[in-house]
């Protein structure tokens, strides 16, 4: 579907963009890929990796600036919305800034995509948007709701919106694996809680989920990939088998376990071989055969969280992943 098309990715210099763009260029032959972000230095560094490829363009801008979005979206067919203020403590201490980017920015993008005739938009979400307990999660839940209702807001326009939701991205900047690797020589690894679990997904799997959403969407779906869980203590043992564990306690706004589908969503959730799909509660879209396709309704009260998962990543599997990706861990 991306052959000879123009694709724009907001926040494109982040971890997701660094994986999405080369995979897109290799798998498809897009006419143009536009990296839209506000950090000129990150764009400068990223541009070096694609020097000589006329398909990759860079556009300085902020999703808070609707006028700039209108200019950037001229002639664009598809959009991936990856821009966000996402560090939990940063959001707690700078709540207005988080809201401006994650909520107001989403509203700006929805308006601009409809008015500029973009065909399809996929927004990246997070496990923290499911039953949120921190501001970041609350703003992403609001953003998810905006993109779902954007399909109704579009009226007679053809623009369609969907959301993908996934948990801890292995090896991304600021995540637990590169953090543990950076402090392991001290002989002590700080553990929030011995019971803590996390979902484990690679950036490549995240990209594949976005592509599936583009292909499958009718509008308003939230896609949740089936991925394995892992105990944080087991992860620590892989990174540094001999290090001692120091229990430091849960930080403000942090959950013991990640959750991607809450019990309240179970009434509208369908299961597929490799993912779940939360359908919109509005307009009876959750009963729409075109959106359900061959899905199987999950039981009432179903919860998909990292502690009740049926699939778990072994220490050997994680070690194999680290060995294969060591050079890029924490660099994107």
C-alpha positions in Angstrom: 0.0 0.0 0.0 3.0 2.3 0.4 4.3 1.9 -3.1 4.8 5.4 -4.6 3.1 7.0 -1.7 4.0 9.8 0.6 4.3 9.0 4.3 4.9 11.4 7.2 6.0 10.4 10.7 5.6 12.9 13.5 8.4 12.6 16.1 10.3 10.7 13.5 13.7 11.1 15.0 12.8 8.9 18.0 13.4 5.2 18.5 10.4 4.2 16.5 11.3 6.4 13.5 14.9 5.1 13.4 13.5 1.6 12.9 10.4 2.4 10.9 12.1 4.4 8.1 14.8 1.9 7.0 12.3 -1.0 7.2 9.8 1.0 5.1 12.5 1.9 2.5 13.6 -1.7 2.3 10.2 -3.3 2.1 8.4 -0.8 0.0 9.2 1.9 -2.5 7.6 5.0 -1.2 7.7 8.2 -3.2 8.6 10.2 -0.1 9.1 9.7 3.6 8.9 12.9 5.7 10.5 13.1 9.2 8.5 15.8 11.1 10.1 16.7 14.4 11.2 19.8 16.4 14.9 18.8 17.2 17.2 20.1 14.5 20.2 18.3 15.9 18.5 14.9 15.9 17.3 15.5 12.3 20.9 16.5 11.4 22.3 13.2 12.8 19.5 11.1 11.3 19.9 12.7 7.9 23.5 11.4 7.7 22.2 7.9 7.7 20.0 8.5 4.7 22.4 10.8 2.7 21.8 10.3 -1.0 18.4 8.8 -0.7 16.1 11.4 -2.3 13.0 9.8 -0.8 13.8 10.8 2.8 13.0 14.4 3.7 13.2 16.3 6.9 10.7 19.0 8.1 11.3 21.0 11.3 8.0 21.5 13.2 6.0 20.8 16.3 2.6 19.1 16.5 1.5 22.0 18.7 1.8 24.3 15.7 -1.3 23.5 13.5 -0.2 25.9 10.7 3.1 24.0 10.4 1.3 20.7 10.3 -0.9 22.0 7.4 2.3 22.8 5.4 4.0 19.5 6.2 1.0 17.4 5.2 0.6 18.8 1.7 0.3 15.8 -0.6 0.8 13.3 2.2 -1.1 9.9 1.9 -0.3 8.3 5.2 0.7 9.5 8.7 2.3 7.7 11.7 1.9 9.8 14.8 4.9 9.0 17.1 5.4 12.5 18.6 4.8 12.6 22.4 6.1 13.8 25.7 6.5 10.4 27.3 8.9 10.4 30.3 6.7 9.8 33.3 8.5 12.1 35.8 8.9 14.8 33.1 5.1 14.8 32.6 4.4 14.9 36.3 6.5 18.0 36.8 5.6 19.7 33.6 1.9 18.7 33.2 0.8 21.6 31.0 3.6 20.9 28.5 2.6 17.2 28.4 -1.0 18.2 27.7 0.0 20.6 25.0 1.9 18.0 23.1 0.0 14.8 23.7 -3.6 16.1 23.7 -3.5 19.5 21.9 -1.0 18.1 19.4 -3.3 15.1 18.7 -6.2 17.5 18.0 -4.1 19.6 15.7 -3.0 16.5 13.7 -6.5 15.2 13.4 -7.8 18.5 12.1 -4.9 18.9 9.7 -5.1 15.3 8.3 -8.8 15.7 7.6 -8.5 19.0 5.9 -5.4 18.0 3.8 -7.1 14.7 2.7 -4.7 12.2 4.3 -5.9 8.7 3.7 -5.0 6.9 6.9 -3.4 7.8 10.2 -2.0 5.4 12.8 -1.2 6.8 16.2 1.3 5.1 18.6 0.0 4.6 22.1 1.2 2.9 25.3 0.3 0.4 27.9 0.1 3.4 30.3 -3.1 4.5 28.5 -4.9 1.5 29.9 -6.3 2.3 33.4 -3.8 5.2 33.7 -2.3 6.2 37.1 0.0 9.0 35.8 -0.4 12.1 33.7 1.4 10.7 30.7 -0.9 7.7 30.6 -4.0 10.0 31.1 -2.9 12.2 28.2 -2.3 9.2 26.0 -5.8 7.8 26.9 -7.2 11.1 25.9 -5.2 11.0 22.7 -6.5 7.5 21.9 -10.1 8.6 22.4 -9.5 11.6 20.1 -8.1 9.4 17.3 -10.9 6.9 17.7 -13.6 9.7 17.5 -11.7 11.4 14.7 -13.3 8.9 12.4 -16.7 10.3 13.3 -15.4 13.9 13.4 -14.2 13.4 9.8 -17.8 13.4 8.6 -17.9 12.9 4.8 -14.1 13.0 4.5 -12.2 9.8 3.7 -9.5 10.1 6.4 -9.4 7.2 8.7 -7.7 6.9 12.1 -6.5 3.9 14.2 -4.2 3.4 17.2 -1.6 0.8 18.1 -0.7 0.1 21.7 2.3 -1.8 23.0 4.5 -1.9 26.1 8.2 -1.8 27.0 10.3 -1.6 23.8 13.5 -3.6 24.3 16.7 -1.6 24.1 15.2 1.8 23.4 16.6 4.9 24.9 15.7 5.3 28.6 14.4 1.8 28.9 15.4 -0.8 31.5 17.9 -2.9 29.5 20.3 -0.1 28.5 19.9 1.4 32.0 20.9 -1.9 33.7 23.8 -2.3 31.2 25.1 1.2 32.1 25.3 0.5 35.8 26.1 -3.2 35.9 29.8 -2.6 36.5 28.9 -1.1 39.9 27.9 -4.6 41.0 24.4 -3.5 42.2 21.2 -3.2 40.1 18.3 -1.1 41.5 15.1 -3.1 41.4 11.8 -1.4 41.9 10.0 -4.4 43.2 10.8 -8.1 43.1 7.3 -8.9 41.7 7.5 -6.3 38.9 6.8 -7.6 35.3 7.0 -6.0 31.9 5.9 -6.8 28.4 8.8 -7.2 25.9 8.5 -6.1 22.3 11.2 -5.2 19.7 11.0 -2.1 17.6 10.7 -4.3 14.5 7.6 -5.9 16.0 6.2 -2.5 16.7 6.7 -1.5 13.1 5.0 -4.6 11.8 2.0 -3.9 14.0 1.7 -0.4 12.5 1.8 -1.8 9.0 -0.9 -4.3 9.9 -3.0 -1.5 11.3 -2.7 0.4 8.1 -3.8 -2.6 6.0 -6.6 -3.8 8.3 -8.2 -0.7 9.7 -11.7 0.5 9.0 -11.3 3.3 11.5 -11.3 3.6 15.3 -9.6 0.3 16.1 -6.9 0.0 18.9 -4.5 -2.8 18.0 -2.7 -4.6 20.8 0.0 -7.1 19.8 0.5 -10.3 21.7 3.9 -10.2 23.2 5.8 -12.1 26.0 6.3 -10.9 29.5 9.3 -11.0 31.8 10.0 -10.5 35.4 12.4 -7.5 36.0 14.5 -9.7 38.3 15.0 -12.2 35.5 15.9 -9.4 33.1 18.5 -8.1 35.6 20.0 -11.6 35.9 20.6 -11.8 32.2 22.2 -8.3 32.0 24.5 -9.0 35.0 24.3 -12.5 36.5 26.5 -11.7 39.5 25.2 -8.3 40.4 23.3 -7.8 43.7 19.7 -6.5 43.6 18.8 -3.4 45.6 15.1 -2.9 46.1 14.4 0.8 45.7 10.6 0.9 45.7 8.0 2.0 43.1 8.4 5.5 41.7 5.5 7.9 41.7 3.2 7.1 38.8 4.8 3.7 38.1 2.8 0.4 37.9 3.9 -2.9 39.3 2.6 -4.6 36.1 1.9 -3.3 32.7 -1.6 -3.5 31.3 -2.7 -3.0 27.7 -6.4 -4.1 27.9 -8.5 -3.4 31.0 -11.7 -5.2 32.1 -13.8 -2.3 30.9 -12.5 -2.7 27.4 -13.4 -6.4 27.3 -16.9 -5.8 26.1 -15.4 -4.4 22.8 -12.3 -6.5 22.4 -11.7 -9.3 19.9 -8.8 -11.8 19.7 -6.8 -12.8 16.6 -3.8 -15.1 16.2 -1.2 -12.4 16.8 -3.0 -9.5 18.3 -6.1 -8.1 20.0 -8.3 -5.4 18.7 -10.3 -3.0 20.9 -13.2 -1.7 18.8 -14.9 1.7 19.3 -17.7 1.8 21.8 -19.4 4.7 19.8 -21.9 4.3 17.0 -22.2 0.6 17.5 -18.9 0.2 15.7 -17.9 -2.6 18.1 -20.6 -4.8 16.4 -19.5 -3.9 12.8 -18.6 -7.0 10.9 -16.1 -5.1 8.7 -14.2 -4.2 11.8 -14.6 -7.6 13.6 -13.6 -9.6 10.6 -12.6 -13.1 11.9 -12.0 -12.0 15.4 -13.2 -14.0 18.5 -14.8 -12.0 21.3 -12.8 -12.1 24.6 -14.6 -13.1 27.8 -16.3 -10.4 29.9 -13.8 -9.1 32.4 -10.8 -10.1 30.3 -7.6 -8.2 31.2 -4.3 -8.3 29.3 -1.5 -7.5 31.6 2.1 -8.5 32.0 1.5 -10.6 35.1 -1.4 -12.7 33.7 0.2 -13.3 30.3 0.3 -16.8 28.9 3.5 -16.1 27.0 6.8 -15.5 28.8 10.3 -14.6 27.6 13.0 -16.9 28.9 16.4 -15.7 30.0 18.0 -17.5 27.1 15.7 -15.8 24.6 16.6 -12.4 26.1 20.3 -13.2 26.0 20.0 -14.1 22.4 18.3 -10.9 21.6 20.9 -8.8 23.5 23.7 -10.6 21.7 22.1 -9.9 18.3 21.3 -6.2 19.0 24.1 -5.2 21.4 25.5 -2.4 19.1 22.2 -0.5 18.9 20.9 -1.0 22.5 20.3 2.5 24.0 21.5 4.3 20.9 18.1 5.1 19.4 
